[in-house]
Amino acid sequence: MELPPFQAAIAAGVATLMTAHVAYPALDPAPGTPATLSGPILTDVLRDELGFQGAVVTDCMNMHAITHNFDTRAAAVRTVLAGCDLVLTHKWDLTHEALVAAARDGHLSDSRLREAAARVRTVKADIFGPDLARPRPLDPQSTREMVGTAAHAAVADRIAAASVTVVDGTLPAPPEKPLIMARRFGPSVEAQLRAALTSIGWAGADVLMLDPTPSDAQTQRAMQRAREAGWATLLHFNQVQSFDPDAVLVSEELVSLVARIADAGIAMSVASLGSPYILSGFQGAVARLCAYSTCDASLRATLRVLAGVAQAEGRLPTLL
């Protein structure tokens, strides 16, 4: 399941790939070894099996999965030995010291270093020319005019619309004033949600923001407004964040609230704006959706599906 996107990127001639600090036991059975530090994944699979010849760069080495499980110096050496050519880190001094020491004592071979340097130079030459001329400084104003254009937004909307997935169940048509509950996820979620509702023209929706672990008072308020609406959905905003494993978890209180609303005979759906795995806890919902992202385009696409003005076109890429 994880390999097709990489196969497609390699076939298209992508010059650089970034690793993930995620363990894949089916590819590397060594316990707790993330792809970033895995020779079987970065060399045996990526290089030998998939045929990638470009440069491999790590994801940031100060992220939770690395810093909480591995020594900084040892991890820097391990990732280069595994097959990475560029080490992304804010601990430059420790990383440099570790790589120099490993090269001097023979743990990191001269051929491996030259191989990595050659790959990086090839990528730079493709971008900046064979002389590696310094790029011209960008003008901030002209750059802003080139990014986030209407054409870019249209592409984002098209991708988001194609990704929204009804995992299971059937979405009932919403009433004139449906209840849309949203899990707080950062200070801007409510503003983002209200702007998205306005953007798609869903003016009659009742919005209720819930804490990740709603209080008894919030739960009672949600039950009351769900009964009044006769239709409710929970937008669960979540995404992987460094140093915050709880960012993709679901509280028992939210699961219980959804179950109580569903048990009351109210049409209750749940949409994950992020990981599909959080949906496994919400068994009582009449429908479960996933949009895989918290971005504005994904939120608008999800709301259009919930409002019944668009069909969900996505397919679930995993099992729940």
C-alpha positions as CSV (number, residue, x, y, z in Angstrom):
1,M,0.0,0.0,0.0
2,E,2.8,2.4,0.9
3,L,4.9,1.8,-2.2
4,P,2.8,2.8,-5.2
5,P,3.2,6.6,-4.7
6,F,6.9,6.2,-4.5
7,Q,6.9,4.0,-7.6
8,A,4.9,6.6,-9.5
9,A,7.3,9.4,-8.3
10,I,10.4,7.4,-9.3
11,A,8.9,6.6,-12.7
12,A,8.2,10.4,-13.2
13,G,11.8,11.1,-12.6
14,V,11.7,12.7,-9.1
15,A,15.2,13.8,-8.0
16,T,14.8,13.6,-4.2
17,L,12.8,11.6,-1.8
18,M,12.3,12.2,2.0
19,T,12.1,9.4,4.5
20,A,9.5,8.9,7.2
21,H,10.2,8.2,10.9
22,V,7.8,5.3,10.7
23,A,8.5,1.6,11.4
24,Y,7.3,-0.9,8.7
25,P,7.8,-4.4,10.2
26,A,6.8,-6.0,7.0
27,L,9.8,-4.4,5.3
28,D,12.2,-4.3,8.2
29,P,11.5,-6.7,11.1
30,A,14.0,-5.1,13.4
31,P,11.9,-3.9,16.3
32,G,11.2,-0.1,16.4
33,T,13.4,0.8,13.5
34,P,12.0,3.7,11.5
35,A,12.5,3.9,7.7
36,T,14.9,6.8,8.2
37,L,17.4,4.4,9.9
38,S,16.6,1.2,7.9
39,G,19.0,-0.2,5.4
40,P,16.5,-2.8,4.3
41,I,14.0,-0.1,3.4
42,L,16.3,2.7,2.1
43,T,18.8,0.5,0.3
44,D,17.2,-3.0,-0.4
45,V,13.7,-1.7,-1.2
46,L,14.2,1.9,-2.4
47,R,17.5,1.5,-4.3
48,D,17.6,-2.1,-5.3
49,E,13.9,-3.0,-5.8
50,L,12.4,0.3,-6.9
51,G,15.5,1.5,-8.7
52,F,15.7,5.0,-7.2
53,Q,19.0,6.7,-8.1
54,G,18.3,10.2,-6.8
55,A,19.2,11.8,-3.4
56,V,17.4,10.7,-0.2
57,V,16.9,13.2,2.6
58,T,15.8,12.5,6.1
59,D,12.7,14.1,7.7
60,C,13.8,16.4,10.5
61,M,15.9,14.4,13.0
62,N,14.7,16.4,16.0
63,M,11.2,14.9,15.7
64,H,9.8,12.9,18.5
65,A,10.3,9.4,16.9
66,I,14.0,10.0,16.7
67,T,14.9,12.1,19.7
68,H,12.9,10.1,22.2
69,N,14.3,6.7,21.0
70,F,17.8,7.3,19.7
71,D,20.9,9.2,20.5
72,T,21.4,12.2,18.2
73,R,24.9,11.3,17.1
74,A,24.2,7.6,16.6
75,A,21.1,8.3,14.6
76,A,23.0,10.6,12.3
77,V,25.5,7.9,11.5
78,R,22.8,5.2,11.2
79,T,20.7,7.1,8.7
80,V,23.7,7.7,6.4
81,L,24.7,4.1,6.6
82,A,21.1,3.1,5.9
83,G,21.1,5.1,2.6
84,C,20.3,8.7,3.3
85,D,22.4,11.3,1.5
86,L,21.2,14.5,3.4
87,V,20.6,14.8,7.1
88,L,18.0,17.4,8.0
89,T,18.6,18.6,11.6
90,H,18.9,21.7,13.7
91,K,21.7,20.1,15.7
92,W,24.4,20.7,13.1
93,D,27.3,20.6,15.5
94,L,26.5,17.2,17.0
95,T,25.6,15.7,13.6
96,H,28.8,16.9,11.9
97,E,30.9,15.7,14.8
98,A,29.3,12.3,14.7
99,L,29.7,11.9,10.9
100,V,33.4,13.1,11.0
101,A,34.2,10.7,13.8
102,A,32.5,7.8,12.1
103,A,34.4,8.6,8.9
104,R,37.7,8.8,10.7
105,D,37.3,5.5,12.6
106,G,36.2,3.7,9.4
107,H,32.6,3.1,10.6
108,L,31.4,5.2,7.7
109,S,33.3,4.4,4.5
110,D,34.8,6.9,2.2
111,S,32.9,5.3,-0.7
112,R,29.5,5.8,1.1
113,L,30.3,9.5,1.7
114,R,31.4,10.1,-1.9
115,E,28.3,8.3,-3.1
116,A,26.1,10.6,-1.0
117,A,28.0,13.7,-2.1
118,A,27.7,12.8,-5.8
119,R,23.9,12.3,-5.6
120,V,23.5,15.6,-3.9
121,R,25.7,17.4,-6.4
122,T,23.7,15.8,-9.3
123,V,20.4,17.2,-7.8
124,K,22.0,20.6,-7.4
125,A,23.4,20.6,-10.9
126,D,19.9,19.7,-12.3
127,I,18.5,22.8,-10.5
128,F,21.2,25.4,-10.7
129,G,23.3,24.2,-13.7
130,P,26.6,22.4,-13.8
131,D,28.5,25.3,-12.3
132,L,26.1,25.4,-9.3
133,A,25.6,29.1,-9.8
134,R,23.9,30.9,-6.9
135,P,20.2,31.4,-7.6
136,R,19.0,35.0,-7.9
137,P,17.3,36.3,-4.7
138,L,13.5,36.2,-4.9
139,D,11.4,39.3,-4.7
140,P,8.9,38.8,-1.9
141,Q,6.1,40.7,-3.6
142,S,6.5,38.9,-7.0
143,T,6.7,35.6,-5.1
144,R,3.4,36.3,-3.3
145,E,1.8,37.0,-6.7
146,M,2.9,33.6,-8.0
147,V,1.8,31.5,-5.0
148,G,-1.8,30.7,-4.0
149,T,-3.3,31.9,-7.2
150,A,-6.8,31.0,-8.3
151,A,-5.4,28.3,-10.5
152,H,-3.5,26.8,-7.5
153,A,-6.7,26.9,-5.4
154,A,-8.6,25.1,-8.2
155,V,-6.1,22.3,-8.2
156,A,-6.3,22.0,-4.4
157,D,-10.1,21.9,-4.6
158,R,-10.0,19.2,-7.3
159,I,-7.6,17.0,-5.3
160,A,-9.6,17.5,-2.1
161,A,-12.9,16.7,-3.8
162,A,-11.4,13.5,-5.2
163,S,-10.1,12.4,-1.8
164,V,-13.2,12.6,0.4
165,T,-14.1,9.0,1.3
166,V,-17.3,7.5,2.8
167,V,-15.7,4.7,4.8
168,D,-19.0,3.1,5.6
169,G,-22.7,3.9,6.1
170,T,-25.0,6.2,4.3
171,L,-25.2,9.9,4.8
172,P,-28.8,11.2,5.4
173,A,-29.8,14.5,3.9
174,P,-29.3,17.3,6.4
175,P,-32.2,19.4,7.7
176,E,-32.4,23.2,7.3
177,K,-30.4,23.8,10.5
178,P,-28.1,20.8,11.0
179,L,-25.7,20.6,13.9
180,I,-22.0,20.6,13.0
181,M,-19.7,19.9,15.9
182,A,-16.0,20.3,15.6
183,R,-13.1,19.2,17.7
184,R,-10.9,22.1,18.7
185,F,-7.5,21.7,17.1
186,G,-5.5,24.9,17.5
187,P,-6.9,28.5,17.8
188,S,-8.1,28.9,14.2
189,V,-10.4,25.9,13.7
190,E,-13.7,27.7,14.4
191,A,-12.8,30.6,12.1
192,Q,-11.7,28.1,9.4
193,L,-14.9,26.2,9.7
194,R,-17.2,29.3,9.6
195,A,-15.3,30.6,6.6
196,A,-15.7,27.3,4.8
197,L,-19.4,27.2,5.5
198,T,-19.7,30.7,4.1
199,S,-17.6,29.8,1.1
200,I,-19.9,26.9,0.1
201,G,-23.1,28.8,1.0
202,W,-24.2,26.6,3.9
203,A,-25.7,29.4,5.9
204,G,-28.2,27.5,8.1
205,A,-25.7,25.2,10.0
206,D,-25.5,25.4,13.8
207,V,-21.8,25.3,14.8
208,L,-20.7,23.9,18.2
209,M,-17.0,23.7,19.1
210,L,-15.9,20.9,21.4
211,D,-12.8,20.4,23.4
212,P,-10.7,17.3,22.6
213,T,-12.0,16.0,26.0
214,P,-15.4,17.6,26.3
215,S,-16.7,18.5,29.8
216,D,-20.0,17.2,31.1
217,A,-21.5,20.7,30.4
218,Q,-20.3,20.6,26.8
219,T,-21.7,17.0,26.4
220,Q,-25.1,18.1,27.7
221,R,-25.1,21.1,25.4
222,A,-24.2,18.9,22.5
223,M,-27.0,16.4,23.3
224,Q,-29.6,19.2,23.6
225,R,-28.7,20.8,20.3
226,A,-28.5,17.5,18.5
227,R,-32.0,16.6,19.6
228,E,-33.2,20.0,18.4
229,A,-31.5,19.5,15.0
230,G,-32.3,15.8,14.5
231,W,-29.1,15.5,12.5
232,A,-25.5,16.0,13.7
233,T,-22.0,15.5,12.5
234,L,-18.6,15.6,14.2
235,L,-15.6,17.1,12.3
236,H,-12.6,15.6,14.0
237,F,-9.6,17.7,13.1
238,N,-6.3,15.8,13.7
239,Q,-2.8,15.5,12.2
240,V,0.6,14.1,13.1
241,Q,2.6,16.7,15.1
242,S,6.1,16.5,16.4
243,F,6.4,15.9,20.1
244,D,2.6,15.4,20.4
245,P,1.5,11.8,20.1
246,D,-1.9,12.7,21.3
247,A,-2.6,14.9,18.3
248,V,-4.1,11.9,16.4
249,L,-5.8,10.2,19.4
250,V,-9.5,10.3,20.2
251,S,-10.8,10.8,23.7
252,E,-13.2,8.4,25.3
253,E,-15.5,11.4,26.0
254,L,-15.9,12.2,22.3
255,V,-16.5,8.5,21.4
256,S,-19.1,8.3,24.2
257,L,-20.8,11.5,23.0
258,V,-21.2,10.3,19.5
259,A,-22.6,7.0,20.8
260,R,-25.1,8.7,23.0
261,I,-26.4,10.9,20.1
262,A,-26.6,7.9,17.8
263,D,-28.4,5.8,20.5
264,A,-31.0,8.6,20.9
265,G,-32.0,7.9,17.3
266,I,-30.4,11.0,15.8
267,A,-28.6,10.8,12.5
268,M,-25.0,11.1,13.7
269,S,-22.0,11.0,11.3
270,V,-18.3,11.5,11.9
271,A,-15.7,12.9,9.5
272,S,-12.0,12.8,10.1
273,L,-10.0,15.7,8.8
274,G,-6.8,13.8,9.1
275,S,-6.1,10.2,9.9
276,P,-8.6,7.5,8.9
277,Y,-7.6,5.4,11.9
278,I,-9.4,7.6,14.4
279,L,-12.7,6.5,12.9
280,S,-12.4,3.0,14.3
281,G,-13.6,4.2,17.7
282,F,-16.9,5.7,16.3
283,Q,-18.8,2.5,15.7
284,G,-22.3,3.9,16.3
285,A,-22.3,6.6,13.6
286,V,-24.7,6.2,10.6
287,A,-21.8,7.2,8.3
288,R,-18.0,7.7,8.7
289,L,-16.0,9.9,6.3
290,C,-12.4,10.7,5.9
291,A,-10.7,13.7,4.1
292,Y,-7.1,13.0,5.2
293,S,-6.2,16.6,5.7
294,T,-7.1,19.7,7.8
295,C,-6.5,22.1,5.0
296,D,-9.2,24.6,3.8
297,A,-9.8,22.7,0.5
298,S,-10.4,19.4,2.3
299,L,-12.7,21.1,4.8
300,R,-14.8,22.6,2.0
301,A,-14.9,19.3,0.1
302,T,-16.1,17.5,3.3
303,L,-18.8,20.0,4.0
304,R,-20.1,19.8,0.4
305,V,-20.4,16.0,0.8
306,L,-22.2,16.4,4.2
307,A,-24.5,19.0,2.7
308,G,-25.4,16.6,-0.1
309,V,-24.3,18.9,-2.9
310,A,-21.3,16.7,-3.9
311,Q,-20.5,13.0,-4.0
312,A,-17.6,11.4,-2.1
313,E,-15.2,10.1,-4.7
314,G,-12.3,8.8,-2.6
315,R,-11.3,5.2,-1.8
316,L,-10.0,4.1,1.6
317,P,-6.3,3.2,1.2
318,T,-6.1,1.0,4.4
319,L,-8.2,-1.2,6.6
320,L,-9.8,0.0,9.8
